[in-house]
Amino acid sequence: MPSLSQPFRLATLPKIASLSNFSLQADYVQVADSTFNESTNNITLGISGSSISQYIINPTPKLTFDYPIPSTNIITACNAGKGQANIDEDLKVSNDDKDNNEKAINTQTKRNIEIWSFGLMVNKGNYTLNVITKAPEDTTDTPNEHLVENGTDNKAYTGADDFLSQYKIKAKAKVMSIKIDTKNSLIIAILQNGLIEFFDFKLKLLHSFDISYDNLKYAKWFTENGTEYVFVLCPLQDDKVCYKLLELTGCGSVESSPIKELSSTIIEGFSFENSKLCYQFGKLYKLNQGKIYVYSLPHCQLQLIIELPLVDKPSSGNDLISFQPVSVNRVLLTVNNVIYLLDLLHCSTLSQRELTHVRTFQLLKSAVINSEKSHNSKTIAIGISTKNGPNPTSSLEIINIDVGTNTLKDSLGKSFQVGKSDSSVILKPLFDDEDITDKRVKRNDIDEDLSVPVFQYNEIIEKLSALKNNDITSFDDIFFKDLKIKEEHYTEKDRFISDPIFLNKVLDLIFEKFNGNDYPKTLTFLLTHPLFPLNRTRNLLSLLKDQPRLFKQAIVTCPNLPLNELLEELFSIRNRELLLDISFRILQDFTRDSIKQEMKKLSKLDIQNFIEFITTGDEDSSLECFNHSQSTQLFQLLSLVLDSIGLFSLEGTLLENLTLYIDKQVEIAERNTELWNLIDTKGFQYGFASSTFENGTSQKQALPTYTMEYLDI
């Protein structure tokens, strides 16, 4: 079941000027997201005015790495990574031996390293990009003389003996996002002025890409099918925003760029100011004034607007709100000191917890899991809690989250979109006690015996097996008489005939004794029985193909018919009535995705036969011969066929006939629309709102007359 745990403390934030404004703490504490997932045990944080710190979570929260920064510096972006990189061997060679030194300069060794990169703002207009590399904890072959510096003072850093290198350069603008690509030994920095710059681990600029906008406010990296993408948002005037989607192509070269722009869109009515943004699995969520706007990538189109009664529209602006994704269609929302786990698909509150010991709790980062692909439903989130009192302190705290099964079952009875009316409706009983008694008396003529009948299944099977000469009449007499069946098809009175072994044995006898000849009426009854054995449905249609009446009966009533056999019959049958029956059955019993998946396994020739049957103008097969409801069913199947095989697989006359058919349907739709508009216009012109036609005559209904009265007050 979805749940939220009580937060546990990771560390206490220092009481410094940079973190004194509680509303800005979430912006001034950056979480490295490269290694932050549901199974992580290390969290790397950039704490403004304090340090770059790494904590271990289990078994006990503990500080494992600390890189101090000046108290006046604000961290604008932070990231960490692990991987292999080429480390110059000349770091290990003394300058006294010239020959060995020259040999070392030309030699590089690939080593496991840990990398931290962060952007700092010293003051407005003065920004830096920093990189430090360190050997993993289990590496012991890194002496102090390996340190390489570039514009840094090693006295300002603690634990510098463990560093392989540290570099700092002046950035051209505020660093908004940092990505560490250890595979290609790259550090990618996205700047507020619209530049995306590529550096090596020594902060040597390799490539620069300009997105042509200088007010970049949001950037998000994500991975799809092994390819890295990033989208950026740049606010413009009049509540507009520029959205750009870019793809990371590789290391790049002189001829090609390591990144390319895939799309660029101007979105109107976006209202970027005072909005909270988060991204998960192809959807961008924007929280603004008590509403969540859901945008779908890759084109960032507005799909849905969800109203949140949990968030009041800002009047005083005192509420502290944070917003982070945790799983598919699930987000965490905090309002002051209350945490909500929301299902945005079913608009429900899966779990909530009020933290009475703190004044506010702000989310920093959550580990997002894809519960549709992962068996794990548990994840974590990190946030900042601020205590009550005259001298409040802030702490970093971890929440354990169970996102649930990601199904409707989790959301039943938990919707937050409930009507505001508190008036209760008193339900009256449908019948009085006397009426109920009368109803029970009247049922006696329907159910003569309310007790459960007991059938001697073994004796019935023995009688049926003893029959000789394929006697159809005797077979039916024994079956219907001994089981007390009144009709030739299944009814509610036959619900006690439910032994699956017995039904299987009867079917075995039928196909054994009457194979290739006329079948008894018993088979018709069994084809209408809801407990028709599943294992007997395979190849059932092929067995009954020479019996049109039973073939149709099986298609209409027999449960659990295999989809592949239904599709094979659909694409081979030329009979209009059977075609409709099969189409109804397929669309009723199977999902669109399963139908398309099974269609892809069929041969191209079978599908072409079906399309020809639908689109040709033959008197017996044209869709014009069907009524509206029948045509709708075949239209749905035709669209599924085209979705599964694609238009490019069609060619020649078949594609031409399909094009003419679609053009004809569009022409009919346009003509009907014009006629409707004409009737609507003429109706109001002559003073009636609508017409009803009875027995060939029309009756005009006059528009209501409106009067105005003046009241003296």
N, C-alpha and C positions, 0 to 999 in steps of 0.2 A: 504494500500500500504506500502511496506517496506520503512523505513525512519530512519534517525539518527538525534537526537536532538543536539542542541548546549550544550556542557558540562556545568554543574554548579558546583561551588566550594563547596567541603565538608570541607576542612581545608588546612592550609598552612603547608608545611613540615618545620621543624626547620633547620636552617643553621648550620650544624655540620659536622665534618670531615668525618663521616661514609657515609654521603649522598652527599658529594661534587662531586663525580664522577657520572655524570648523566647517563652514560651507565650502571651503576651497581644499580641504584635506584630500578629498578623492581625486582632485586634479594634480595635487602636489606629491602624491605617492603613486609611483608607476610600478606595475607588475610585469615582469618579463613573461611573455605568453608562449615562447617557443617550446618550452618543456613543461608547461602547466597543463596537466591533463588529470583525468579521474584517478589514475594510478600513481601520480607523482608523489614523491616524498621530500622534494626540495622545492622551495619557493624563493625566487630571487626578486628583491624589491629595490627600487630606487627611491629613497626617502629624501625629499628636498631639505637642504640645510643640514643634513646628517651624514648619510653614507649610502653606498651600494652594498646591500646586505643579502646574504643567503641563509635561509633557515631550513632545518630539517624538522619534519612534522612528527614522525613516529620513531621510536616509542614515546619520546618526550620532546616537545618543542625546544630547539636549541639553535643558537647562532653558530654557523660553521664558517662564515666568510664575511669580512667587513672591510670595505674600502672607503675611508672617510673622504668627504668633500667639504669645501668651505661652507660656513653657516649662512653666507649670503647667496649661495647658488640655488637656483630652482631647477629641478630635473623635469624636462619636458618630454622625454622619451627614454625608455630603457629596454634592453633585451639581452638575453644570454643564450649561449649555445655550446654544444659539445661536438667535437669531430676531429678530423685529422687535417693537418696543415703542414706545409713545407717549412721547416725551420732551418735557417742557415747554420751550417756546421762551423763557420768561422767564429761563432760566439765562444767555442770551446778551445780555440787555438791561441796561444800566446803570440804577441806581435814580435817576439824575439826571433822566432824561426820563420823567416820570410818564405822559404820554399813550401813549408807545410801550410802557412797561412794562405798562399795563393791557391793551393790545392783545396783548402777548405772553402774558399770563396766560391769555387765552382761546384761545390757539392751541397746538396740539400737533402735533408732527411725528413720523411713524413712521420710526424709524431702526433699522438693524442693530446689534445689541448682543450681547455675551457676558455671561453671568450665572453667578455662582458663589453657591451657598447652602450653608451648613454649620451644624451644631449643635455647641455647645461645652459641656463640663462643667468649670466652674471648680473646684468641689469638690462633694461629695455634697449635693444639694439646691439647687444653684445652677447653672441652665442658661440658655443664651442661644441665640437664632436669629439668624443673620447673613446679609446679602445684600450682594454687591458687583456692580456692573455696569460694563462696560468696552467701549469701542469696539473693533471688530476691528482687527487689526494694520495693515491697509491704509488705515485712516481717519486722516487727519492734521488734521482741522478741529476738534479738541477741545482748547481752551486750558485752562490750569490753573484759571482761575476758574470752570469748570463744576462743580467738586466740590461735592457736597451732603453734609452730615454729619448724623447723628442719634445723639448719645450716643457718639461715637467720637473717638479722638485720632489725628489724621492723622500725628503724629510716630512713632506705633508701626507704621506701615505703609510699606513701600518701594514706590516706583513709584506713589504715590497720584495723581500728576499725570495718569496715564492713565485714572483712574476717572471714570465719569459720576456715580456715586452709590455710597454705602455706608451701610448701616443695620444697627442691632442692637437687638433687644428681648429682654426677659427671658422665657424660655419657662416654661410652667406645669409642665412635667415634662421628662424626658430625651427628646430628639429621636431617634426610632428610624429614621425614613425621611423622605427629602425628594424630592419630584417637582417639576420645573420645567415648567410648561405655558406655553410662549411664545405659543401660538396664542390663548389667552384671558388672557395676562398674569397668570398665577397662580403662586404658590408654595404647594404643598400639603405640610404637615408632619404626620407621624403621631407622636404622643407616647406615651410609655410608660403614661400614665394613661388611655389609651383615647380620647383626643380626636384628631380629624382636623380640622385648622384650615387655612383658606384665606386667603391673604394676597395683596395686590398687590405690585408690585416695591418699594414703599416700606414693606413690612411692616405695612400697615394691615389689621387683621383684617376679613375680609368675611363669613365664615361658619364655624361650628364644629359638628362632628358628633360625637356621643358614642356609642361602641359598647357602653357599659354594662359594660365590664370595665376594671379599673385595673392589670392586670399584663400588658400587651402586650409580647411578647418577639420577635415575628417578623412582618415585613410584606414583601410582594412585589408589585410592580406588573407587569402584563403586558397585552399588546394582542391582541385577537381580533376579526377582521373590522372593523378600524378603530375599535373601541371599547376604552376603557381600563378595566381592572379592577384591583382590589387585593384580596388576601386576607390576613388577619391570624390569628395564633395567640396565644392567651392561656392559659398553663399554669394548671391548677387543682389541687386536692388529689387524692390517691389516683391518681396517674398519669393524670389526665384533662386534656384541653385543649379550649378553645373555639375552633372554626373559624368564621370569618365571611368571606363573599364579598360584595364591594361593587362597584358600577359607577359610574364617573365620568360624570355626565350632562351637564355643561356648566358655564357660569358661575354658574347659579343665580339666584334672584330672591327677592323677599320672600315669594312664595307657594310656591316650590319650592326644594328643596335641590339643590346641585350634585352630590351623591352619594347613592346609595340602596343599602340593604342588600338583597341578593338571597337569601341563605340564612344560617342560623346552626345549627351542629351541635356537640354535645358528643361528643367522641371519647374512648372509654375505652381504657386500656392503651397510651397514646401514649408515655409515658416521655420527656418533653421534655428533662429534665436530661441533660447530657453527650452530647447528640445533635448531629450535623452535618446541616444541612438545605440542600437546593437544589431549584430548580424549573426545568422545561423542558417546553414543549409539552403542557400539560395534566396533567402528572404531578409530584407532590411526592415527592422522595426523602429518606428519613431514614436516616442511618447511625448505628447504635447497637450497641456490643458485637459487632462483627464481622458484623452483619447489615444489609442494606439493605431498608427497608420502602417499598414503592411504593404511593402513594395517588393515586387518580384524581379529578381535579376534574370537575365543579363541586361535588360533594358530599363530596369528600375521603374516599372509601371505600378501604379497604385492599384492594389487588389482588393483591399478590405479596410474598413474603419471600425474599430472596436471601442466602445465606450466603457470606461472603467469607473464604476461608482465608488471604488476604493480610493480614488484620487479626486479630491475636490478641485474644482477650477480655482486657480490661484487668485485669492483676493488680497491677502496681506503678504503673500510670498514667503512665509516663515517656514513652510514645510520643507524638509530635506528629503528628496526623492532620488532613488537610484534604481537601476534597471539593467539586468544581465540575463543572457540566455543560458539554459542548462541542458535542454534536450530538444527533440523534434516538437515544435509547436508549444514548448514549455519555457517559461521565463520566471526569473525571480524578480520581485518588486519589493522595495522597502519604502515605507512612508513613516518618517521619523523613527520610531522604535518598533515598528511592526513589520514582519517579513511575510510575504505572500508567495506561494508557489502556484502559478496560474497556468491553466491550459487554454491557449488562445484559439484552438480549433473548436472546442466545445464551450468556450466562454465560461469557465468554471474555476473556482478556488479550490485547488486540490489539498492544500494545507496552509495553515498560517500559524504564526507564533509571535506573541508580544513579549518583548524583552523588557521586563519591568525594572531591571537593575540599571538600565542605561537610558539616556535621553534620546540619542539618535544612533542609528546604525546605517552606514553607507557601504554599498557593495563596490569592491574594486575590480574583481575578476572572478569568473566562474569557469570551471572545467566543463566543456560541452561534450556530451556523449550522444552518439547516434543509437538510441535504444532499439531502432528497427533492425540494425545490423549487429549490435552488441548484445550479449546475454547479460551484461552488467547493467544494473539500474541505479547504481549508487555513484555519486560524484561529490565534489566539494566546491566551496566558494570561500573567498577571503574578503573581509571587509574591515571597516574602522568603526569601533564603538566609542561613544563619548558618554561619560558618566554624568549623573546629576550632581549638583552641589555648587558651592561658590567657587571652588578651584577644580574645575573638571579636568580629568585626564582622559587621554585617548589611547586606545589599544588596537593592535592588529588581532583579529579573531577569525577562526576557521569555523565554517558550518558544514556539517555532513548532510547530504540531501539524498533522498530516495525518490526518483522521478516517477516511479510506478511502471505500469505495463504499457503506457502510451496508447491505451484503448479507451473506448467510451465508458467502460466499466468503472474506471477511476473517477469519472466526472458525474456519474448519475447522482442527482439530488444536490449538486454543489454549484449550480449556475449562479453567477453574480449578476446576470441580467434578469432580475426578478422584478415584477411590477411593484410600484411603490404603494399601491393601495393596500391598507390593512383590513379592509372590510371582509368579513368571513361570510361564506355562502352556506346556508343551511340546506342540506340535501334531504329531500323527502323520500321515504321508502316507495319503491315502485308498486308494491302491493300491500294491502292490509293482511293481517293474519288469516282472515277468512278467505281472502283471494288465494293465498298460498295453499291453503287446504284444498280449495276447489281445484287448483292447478295440479296438485298431487293426485287427486281423485281422477282427473281427466287423463293423467299419464298412464293409468292402469290399462286403458284400451290400446296404448301404444306398446308399452313394455309389459307383457303379460306376466313375465317372471323376472323380478329384479335380481335374482340370485345368479351367480356366475355358472354357466353350464360347463359340464365336464364331458369332453369328447374322448372317445376311444380311438386315438390316432393309429395305433398299431393295427387294430382290427380293420380299420378302413383301408390301410395300405395293403393288408393281406387280401381283402376282398377285391381291390383294384388289380392286384398282381395276378390273381387267379383267373381273371377274365381272358377268354381266348377269342380268336377270330376278329380282333380289333373292333369289338362291339362298342360303338360310340354311345348308343342310347343307354346301355347298361352301365357304362362308365359314369355318365352324367347322373343317372338315377341314384347310384350308390353315393356319389360325392355330395349331391345336393340334399338328399334325404337324410343321410347319417349326420351331416353337419347342420341340418335345419336351416338351410339357405332358401330364402323365399324369392329372391330376384336373381337374374343372370349376371348381375354386376354387384360389386361390393357396396354395402350400405352400413349405416351405423350399428345395425343389429348384428352384423357379422364381426364386430370388433374383437370378440373373444377367440376367433380363429387366428391365433398369433404364434403358433409353434413354427419357428423357422426350419427345423429339421423336417417336419411333416410337409411343409410347402416345397422344400427341395425334392423330397422323394416323389411327390405327386408330379412335379415337372419332369423328373427323370422318366417316370412311367409314360407320360404323355409323349415325349419326344422319342422314346424307345418303341412304343406300340404303334404310333400314328405318324411316323416319319415319312414325309413325302405325300401323305394322303390328307383328307379332311381331318381337322382337329375337333375334339369335343368342346362343348360350351364351357366346360371347366376351365379351359385355358383363357377364355374371355374373362371369366370371373377373376382368375389369378392376375391377369394383366391390369385389372383395376384395383387390385389389393395394394394398399400402401406399404405392406411388408414383403413385397415381391423380392426374392433373394437377390442380393447384389451380384453374387458370382454368376447368376444366370442371365444377367443383362448383357454380358459380352457376347457378341455375334448373334444376339437375338434377332436383330433386324434382318440379317442375312438369312436366317432360318425361316422367317415369315415372309420373305419377299414374294413368294408364289401364292400367298394368301392375302389379297388386298385388304379384306375386312380386318383381319388380325394385324396386318402391318400398320394400318391406320390406328387401330386401337392401341397398339404398343407405343406409337409415337405420341398419342394424345394423353394416355393415362399411366403407362408403365414408369415407375420411379427409377431414378439413378441410371438412366441410359448414358453410355459413354459419349463425351463430347466429340471425339474424333470420328466415331461412327455416324453420329448425327450430321456432322459436316460433310462426310463422304456422300451420304444420301442427299444432302441439300444440293451439292454441286453436280449430282448425276441425274436427279429426278427432273422430268420435264412436265409433270402433272402440277397444275396450278394449285389445286386444293391441298395436296400433300406438301407442296413447297411452303404454303402458308402455315400448315400445322407444324412443320419442322422449325420454321423461323420463329413462331411463337414459343416453341419449346426451348430453343437455344437461348433466346433473349430472356426468358423467364428463369431458367435454371442456372445460368452461368454469368460471370462478370465479364465486362468488356475486355479487360486485360487477358483473362484466360482464353477468351474467344480469339483474340488477335494472335496470341502466342501459339495456339493450336493451328490457326490458319497458315502460319508461316511454314508449318511442316508439310502442307499439302502441295501437290504438284501444280505447276503454273497452268497446265491445260485444264484441270478441273475448275479452277477459279475463273478462267476465261469463259468457260461454258456458262457459268452462273451469271457473269456480267452480260454476256450476249442475251441470255434469257430475260434479264431485267430491262435492258435498253432497247432491244429490237421491238419493232412495231407489230409483231404478229398478233393476230386476234386473240389467241389463247394465252399469250405470255406477257403482253405489254402491261405495264403498271397502270395504264389508263383503264384497264378492265377491272381493276380492284377498287374497292371502296376506300374511304379515307383512312380508316383504322388499319386495314390490311396494307395499304401503301406505306404507312408509317413504319410498320414492322420491317418491310423489305428495304426501305430507305436506310434504316439503322444497320441492317446487315450489309448493305452495299457500302456504307461509309466505313464499317469495320474491315471489309475486304480491302478497300482502297488504302486504309491506314496500315494494314498488315503487309501488303505487297508493294505499295507505293505506285504512283502514276508512271514512274520511269520504267517500270517493268511491262507496261502496256505499249503496244505499237501498232502501226498500220490501221486497218479498218476498225479494229476493236477500240482504239483510242479515239478515232474519228466519230464512231457511233456514240461513245460515252460523252464526248464534247457536245455533239448535237443534242443529245438527250438533256444534258445539264442546261444548255442554252434555252431549250424549250421550256424547262421547268422554271427558269428565271423569268422568261417572258410571261408565262402564266401568272407568276406571283406579282410581277409588275402590273399586269393588266387588272388583276383582282384588286390591287391596292388603289389604282386609279379609279376603278368603279366604286370602291368603298368611299373614297374621298368625294367623288361626284354625288353619290347618294347622301352623304353626310352634309355636304354644302347645300344641295337643293332642299333637303329636309328643313334646315334652319331658315333658309330663304323664304319658304312658304309657311313658316310658323309652326312647324311640328318638330319635336325632338327625335322621335323614333316612330317606326311603322311596324305594325304587326299584321301579318298576312294570314287570313283565315278564309278557307273555301274560295280562294282566288281573289278576294277583295282586300283592299287596304283600308286601315282605319287610322286617321290622323289624331295624334294626341297633342293638344295645344300646350304651349309653354305656360307656366304659372304666371299669374299677374302679380306684380309687386306694387305695394302701396307704401306711402310714407306719411307718418303722422307727426305733427309738431306738438310737443308738450311744453306747457308754460310752467316754469319752475320759479 
